């Protein structure tokens, strides 16, 4: 659950090095210690996914920069 807005779903997972971060639509983000990089790689298989020049650009392009705070996508 997001500690900032209490959302329970619709998060973005970002792997960086050995860590997996979770980002909420309200732009709150936290390190997820229960998901390893190996777990992430086993779940995600998008070989031709988009590449963004920075994490900030990716967050904005995907709507996780706070713009859609409180909005759930089905």
N, C-alpha and C positions, 0 to 999 in steps of 0.2 A: 504494500500500500504506500502511496506517495505521502510523505510526511508533511508536504506543503499544502496539498489540496484534497487528500484522501482518495484520489483516483485509484482504482484497482485494476485497470487494464489500459490498453492502447498506449503502450510505451515503445520507445525506440531502444534497441540494444546496440551498443557500440563496442567493438573490441579494439583494444589498444595495448600492444605488447602482450603480456600475459593476463591482462585484466579485462573484465567485461563491465561496462558502465550501463546503467539504465537512465533514460531521460524521459520525463513525463511531458505531456502537452503544456503544462504550466511552466516548463523550462527547468524545473527542479531535477537535479541529477545526483546519482549516488553510485558508488562502487558496489557491485553485487558479488559478494564473496562466495555464494553458493553455486555460481555458474563459472566453470573454468573455461579457458580459451578452447580446450579440446571439446567440451560440451557445446560451445557456441559453434565451432566449425562443423561438428557432427549434425547440428540442427539446420544450419544455414548453407544452402548450396545455390548461390547466385553468381555464376562465373562471369557474366557480362553485366553486372550491376553498375550503376553510375558511380563515377569517382568525382569527388568535390575537392576544390583547391584547399579547403580548410574544414575543420569540424564545424565552425560557425556557419559557413556557407551551406554545408549539408543540413544542419539543424534548421536553418531558415527555409531551405528548399523543400524539406520534408514536413514543415509545419510544427517543429518542436522547439521553436524559439520563444514560445509564450503567446504567439498570435492566436492560437486556437485553445487557449486555456479554458478548461471546463467543457470542451466539445468532445464528444465520443463519436468515433467513426465506426459504422457497422459494415 
